[in-house]
Amino acid sequence: MARSRARARGARCKIERILNWAHRWRIRVVIDAHQDVFGPAFGHRGIPEWATRTDGLPFTPHPDDWFAEYFEPAVQAAFEHLYEDSDLQRAQARLWRVLAQRFAHHPAVFGYDLINELMRRLREGEDLPAAAHRIESEQLTPMYQRIAGTIRTADRHHRLFVEPTPIVGEGLPTGLGRIHDPEVVHAPHFYNATMEAGGDYDPSAHWLEAYENAVTRYPSAQHIPVVVGEWGPRDSSLPHMARFYGDALASLDRYSSGWAGWEWCYGGGYCAVGQDGRFLANKEQTARPYAPALAGTVREQRYDPTTRTFRLVHDSSGRSGVSELTAPPTAAGWQVSVQGPALARPRVVPAGERGTIRVRTRPGTSGRVTVTVSPRG
């Protein structure tokens, strides 16, 4: 027990160091209770071994297909105990209470992702879509509600990010029920089984359209925002990946309040950049201007990767308001133009600098505002 407490204190100190660094660089952080294939008992990160109950069932590693390990009997039993055992529910609540008490007032914290990519034991004769819907409805919804209630004993204002099962990536609507909290964010992940297995994007399969249709139903019904918590193909160099990034980013612009690519690292595979620090093939499309805050109703938001030009069109309400755009550092820098009843500052982002552009609506005026951010020169 003393050793467990020491590890917990060390983890909290590490989180605090990361949050302090993030605050220094003006980065907001979502604290994510991350697990893959449950945890260390199965050779992955996540839920500790002392909280892993397998009922003596077997586990066979799949080194070439780690996601298949979710369907091993021991892993599925461990998830079932996590959802159902009252002592594990209390331990999970204590974890979140400690985190919320420690970090509720840290300026870098944006919210909490309550747990990553959950699964559970399948029933006999049950297919994966039916199992996912049942798990989300019967297990994940009450678990998220319990965690939300615990966090709110110490932190009343940060966002709570809730995930469906990974099956949403196949274009299946979630079975999650309502989480009774005013700051809930729907946080699905955006992966396709074919591309996860190393395959190329196939526009004719209309997978992306099916995903968008499915993933927007729950937040629309619950009147909550959606932030895609993870996305990115395993191999971005395949022939149709330039098309995929263009299609995916256009889709995300239509419905999401933001997204996070998996992952920032130096190497191959899912990494954003190679060992030389340059973007891997096609991933430079993700480094583009975007609008984290808008004062008005969005009519159009589009980025052209060919000309590297970002265009934002929104209607102002007549009240004074400020929209904020962010532009990443580039070799050429950026220039900003505005049409309509608004002013932008700065109008130029120098080469090599990250720019924060504020577009202020003129008081007492209303109408359509068009902001264009394009490369200098």
Disulfide bonds with the S-S distance in Angstrom:
Cys265-Cys271 1.90
